[in-house]
Structures are given as C-alpha cells and as structure tokens.
Amino acid sequence: MPTDLKNFHQTLMSVQENEQKLNDLHECYKTRDPNIPLENLTCTMSEDQVDVSFTELYSEMLATSYNVNDYDAFVQDLRDIQGGIQTSLPKTNVLADKSKDINNIRNNLEEKMKEMYDPTQDDDYILYQSTIYMSMAWTILGASVIYYISQKL
C-alpha cells in the first residue's frame, strides 16, 4: 500500500505537537506541590506560556491517544519513508573502502616493481654512472689519439 504523504505529514505533525504537550504534562506532574490536589493543579505550557488545568490537559491527551485511527498503517508508512531515505542517502563508506583498496593495490604493484629493478638504480645513480663511463671513454679515446700521433711522428 503506497504512502499518502499528506496524511502522513499531518499525523506526524499531530504526534510532534502532542509530544510537546505530553512533555509539559509530565513536567507539571513532576514539579507539582504534593499538597495541591490534581483537580486544582494548573500547568504552564512551554510554547504559549499559558496556564492550563492539569485535568483538562490530561483529558486532551487521553482523547488524542484513543482517537488514533490506524497506528499500524502509520508505523508502516514511517518504515517505508525511512527505507526510502536510507536508500537515497549516499554511501560515503563505499568511496573510502575503494580508496583503501586502490592504495593497497598500488603499494603491492610498487613493491613488485622494486623487486624487478634494483632500488639503488635510481635516476641520479644512473646519471652518475653514465658520467663516469663517458669520462673514462673520452680519456681512453684521447690517450689512444695521442699515442697514435706520437707513433706516427
């Protein structure tokens, strides 16, 4: 059975209004003077700051609670709406989990790449080695040319 949002909203608003009145009734009962009988007790409402008779407020709460038409339908509508809200919310944990998985895969691949290549063979080390070998090659070539010229003269 689909949820009638207008009726659900009205029921929800009446529950919210009655919740405040019920809290006021409870607070009035807790803070009352035990010497005053309940028939003569007046309660101050938190929203309007109006004094209301305890028996009148209590009677109104009883009439409202016994006047509820279909409590089971209201609870079912509440569950339907809650389920709809939960499915429409973004799942932020999925992104964090995927990010962790990607980082783990990347770290694993980097470790495998380090096993394939010698970690001491970074770019600076390779450039240093090539400079040494080129210097040695130029030195040998120069010495060979000087030796060749000295033998021919």
Secondary structure, DSSP 8 states (H G I E B T S, - for coil): ----HHHHHHHHHHHHHHHHHHHHHHHHHHTS-TTS-GGG-EEE-TTT--EEEHHHHHHHHHHHHHT-S-HHHHHHHHHHHHHHHHHHS--HHHHHHHHHHHHHHHHHHHHHHHHHS-TT--HHHHHHHHHHHHHHHHHHHHHHHHHHHHHH-
